[in-house]
Amino acid sequence: MVKILEFESEIEFVADINDHKDCLMSQDPTQETPNALWYNIDIPKGHILKAGDRVRITVEKI
């Protein structure tokens, strides 16, 4: 695997998608911060994450 990107971020919002999954979100509301990285990641229900928690996002090519 080749690591492409790794960063830490605060979860801005956790959306209830359906009975099986939620979506973790963080977005730059102004779109004027050139180094801001956004994410919307669906995860299975049963997690312990909430808005304000910090997470590490890793993207790898396999």
C-alpha positions in Angstrom: 0.0 0.0 0.0 1.1 3.5 -0.7 0.1 6.3 1.7 -1.3 9.2 -0.3 -2.5 11.4 2.5 -2.9 11.5 6.3 -4.4 14.3 8.3 -6.2 15.0 11.6 -9.5 16.9 11.8 -12.4 17.7 14.1 -15.7 16.1 13.1 -18.1 19.0 12.3 -21.3 17.0 12.0 -22.5 13.4 12.2 -25.5 12.8 9.8 -28.0 10.0 10.3 -28.2 8.5 6.8 -30.4 5.4 7.4 -30.8 2.4 9.7 -27.4 1.1 8.8 -25.0 4.0 8.5 -24.1 7.5 9.5 -21.9 10.1 7.7 -19.0 11.9 9.3 -18.5 15.4 7.9 -16.2 18.3 8.0 -16.3 21.1 5.5 -14.7 24.5 5.0 -17.8 26.8 4.9 -16.0 29.6 3.1 -14.2 27.6 0.4 -11.5 30.3 0.7 -9.1 28.3 2.8 -6.8 26.7 0.3 -5.3 24.1 2.7 -8.6 23.0 4.2 -9.4 19.4 3.5 -13.1 18.3 3.4 -14.5 14.9 4.0 -17.9 13.1 4.0 -17.3 9.5 5.1 -20.1 6.9 5.6 -19.6 4.6 8.5 -21.7 1.7 10.0 -24.0 2.5 12.9 -22.7 1.5 16.3 -19.7 3.9 16.4 -19.0 6.2 19.3 -18.1 9.3 17.3 -19.8 12.7 17.8 -19.4 16.3 16.6 -16.2 17.8 18.1 -14.3 14.5 18.2 -10.9 14.5 16.5 -10.2 11.8 13.9 -7.3 10.8 11.7 -8.1 10.3 8.0 -5.7 8.1 6.0 -5.9 7.5 2.2 -3.9 4.7 0.8 -3.7 3.2 -2.6 -3.9 -0.6 -2.6 
